[in-house]
Amino acid sequence: MNSTINAKKFGLAVGLTMALLYLGCAVVMATVGHEGTVKFFNSLLHGLDVSTIVRMNVSLGEAAVGIIETFILGWLVGACIAAFYNSAIIRK
């Protein structure tokens, strides 16, 4: 069974998932403050100390641009993965 992946739909799914993760990060930062944010991301990154790079004063406009950029990058990554997958199964 050689079924292909729709690159546009897969790209959309990856882009929306990444945008949702971005929003989740924003919610964490807004609700738990600097110390909680540092603890959360340090636990995710296994030993990497993010305390010096976490910036809590992100404007709403900057966050909006960030979520749009994240969605676009996610869409491109998802579309590339689908295209690579499709080209690999077509060759067989």
MODELLER restraints for C-alpha pairs under 7 A, 6 or more apart:
rsr = mdl.restraints
at = mdl.atoms
rsr.add(forms.Gaussian(group=physical.xy_distance, feature=features.Distance(at['CA:2:A'], at['CA:89:A']), mean=6.68, stdev=0.5))
rsr.add(forms.Gaussian(group=physical.xy_distance, feature=features.Distance(at['CA:4:A'], at['CA:86:A']), mean=5.37, stdev=0.5))
rsr.add(forms.Gaussian(group=physical.xy_distance, feature=features.Distance(at['CA:5:A'], at['CA:82:A']), mean=5.57, stdev=0.5))
rsr.add(forms.Gaussian(group=physical.xy_distance, feature=features.Distance(at['CA:5:A'], at['CA:86:A']), mean=6.47, stdev=0.5))
rsr.add(forms.Gaussian(group=physical.xy_distance, feature=features.Distance(at['CA:6:A'], at['CA:82:A']), mean=6.84, stdev=0.5))
rsr.add(forms.Gaussian(group=physical.xy_distance, feature=features.Distance(at['CA:7:A'], at['CA:79:A']), mean=4.55, stdev=0.5))
rsr.add(forms.Gaussian(group=physical.xy_distance, feature=features.Distance(at['CA:7:A'], at['CA:82:A']), mean=5.00, stdev=0.5))
rsr.add(forms.Gaussian(group=physical.xy_distance, feature=features.Distance(at['CA:7:A'], at['CA:83:A']), mean=6.17, stdev=0.5))
rsr.add(forms.Gaussian(group=physical.xy_distance, feature=features.Distance(at['CA:8:A'], at['CA:79:A']), mean=6.03, stdev=0.5))
rsr.add(forms.Gaussian(group=physical.xy_distance, feature=features.Distance(at['CA:10:A'], at['CA:78:A']), mean=5.55, stdev=0.5))
rsr.add(forms.Gaussian(group=physical.xy_distance, feature=features.Distance(at['CA:10:A'], at['CA:79:A']), mean=6.20, stdev=0.5))
rsr.add(forms.Gaussian(group=physical.xy_distance, feature=features.Distance(at['CA:10:A'], at['CA:82:A']), mean=6.73, stdev=0.5))
rsr.add(forms.Gaussian(group=physical.xy_distance, feature=features.Distance(at['CA:11:A'], at['CA:74:A']), mean=6.69, stdev=0.5))
rsr.add(forms.Gaussian(group=physical.xy_distance, feature=features.Distance(at['CA:11:A'], at['CA:75:A']), mean=4.00, stdev=0.5))
rsr.add(forms.Gaussian(group=physical.xy_distance, feature=features.Distance(at['CA:11:A'], at['CA:76:A']), mean=6.21, stdev=0.5))
rsr.add(forms.Gaussian(group=physical.xy_distance, feature=features.Distance(at['CA:11:A'], at['CA:77:A']), mean=6.76, stdev=0.5))
rsr.add(forms.Gaussian(group=physical.xy_distance, feature=features.Distance(at['CA:11:A'], at['CA:78:A']), mean=3.90, stdev=0.5))
rsr.add(forms.Gaussian(group=physical.xy_distance, feature=features.Distance(at['CA:11:A'], at['CA:79:A']), mean=4.44, stdev=0.5))
rsr.add(forms.Gaussian(group=physical.xy_distance, feature=features.Distance(at['CA:12:A'], at['CA:75:A']), mean=5.38, stdev=0.5))
rsr.add(forms.Gaussian(group=physical.xy_distance, feature=features.Distance(at['CA:14:A'], at['CA:74:A']), mean=5.31, stdev=0.5))
rsr.add(forms.Gaussian(group=physical.xy_distance, feature=features.Distance(at['CA:14:A'], at['CA:75:A']), mean=5.87, stdev=0.5))
rsr.add(forms.Gaussian(group=physical.xy_distance, feature=features.Distance(at['CA:14:A'], at['CA:78:A']), mean=5.40, stdev=0.5))
rsr.add(forms.Gaussian(group=physical.xy_distance, feature=features.Distance(at['CA:15:A'], at['CA:71:A']), mean=4.34, stdev=0.5))
rsr.add(forms.Gaussian(group=physical.xy_distance, feature=features.Distance(at['CA:15:A'], at['CA:72:A']), mean=6.38, stdev=0.5))
rsr.add(forms.Gaussian(group=physical.xy_distance, feature=features.Distance(at['CA:15:A'], at['CA:73:A']), mean=6.96, stdev=0.5))
rsr.add(forms.Gaussian(group=physical.xy_distance, feature=features.Distance(at['CA:15:A'], at['CA:74:A']), mean=3.91, stdev=0.5))
rsr.add(forms.Gaussian(group=physical.xy_distance, feature=features.Distance(at['CA:15:A'], at['CA:75:A']), mean=4.38, stdev=0.5))
rsr.add(forms.Gaussian(group=physical.xy_distance, feature=features.Distance(at['CA:16:A'], at['CA:71:A']), mean=6.16, stdev=0.5))
rsr.add(forms.Gaussian(group=physical.xy_distance, feature=features.Distance(at['CA:18:A'], at['CA:70:A']), mean=6.42, stdev=0.5))
rsr.add(forms.Gaussian(group=physical.xy_distance, feature=features.Distance(at['CA:18:A'], at['CA:71:A']), mean=6.24, stdev=0.5))
rsr.add(forms.Gaussian(group=physical.xy_distance, feature=features.Distance(at['CA:18:A'], at['CA:74:A']), mean=6.07, stdev=0.5))
rsr.add(forms.Gaussian(group=physical.xy_distance, feature=features.Distance(at['CA:19:A'], at['CA:67:A']), mean=5.73, stdev=0.5))
rsr.add(forms.Gaussian(group=physical.xy_distance, feature=features.Distance(at['CA:19:A'], at['CA:70:A']), mean=5.99, stdev=0.5))
rsr.add(forms.Gaussian(group=physical.xy_distance, feature=features.Distance(at['CA:19:A'], at['CA:71:A']), mean=5.32, stdev=0.5))
rsr.add(forms.Gaussian(group=physical.xy_distance, feature=features.Distance(at['CA:22:A'], at['CA:67:A']), mean=6.40, stdev=0.5))
rsr.add(forms.Gaussian(group=physical.xy_distance, feature=features.Distance(at['CA:28:A'], at['CA:37:A']), mean=6.51, stdev=0.5))
rsr.add(forms.Gaussian(group=physical.xy_distance, feature=features.Distance(at['CA:29:A'], at['CA:37:A']), mean=5.56, stdev=0.5))
rsr.add(forms.Gaussian(group=physical.xy_distance, feature=features.Distance(at['CA:34:A'], at['CA:56:A']), mean=6.68, stdev=0.5))
rsr.add(forms.Gaussian(group=physical.xy_distance, feature=features.Distance(at['CA:38:A'], at['CA:50:A']), mean=6.09, stdev=0.5))
rsr.add(forms.Gaussian(group=physical.xy_distance, feature=features.Distance(at['CA:38:A'], at['CA:51:A']), mean=5.53, stdev=0.5))
rsr.add(forms.Gaussian(group=physical.xy_distance, feature=features.Distance(at['CA:41:A'], at['CA:50:A']), mean=6.96, stdev=0.5))
rsr.add(forms.Gaussian(group=physical.xy_distance, feature=features.Distance(at['CA:42:A'], at['CA:48:A']), mean=5.94, stdev=0.5))
rsr.add(forms.Gaussian(group=physical.xy_distance, feature=features.Distance(at['CA:42:A'], at['CA:49:A']), mean=5.75, stdev=0.5))
rsr.add(forms.Gaussian(group=physical.xy_distance, feature=features.Distance(at['CA:42:A'], at['CA:50:A']), mean=6.25, stdev=0.5))
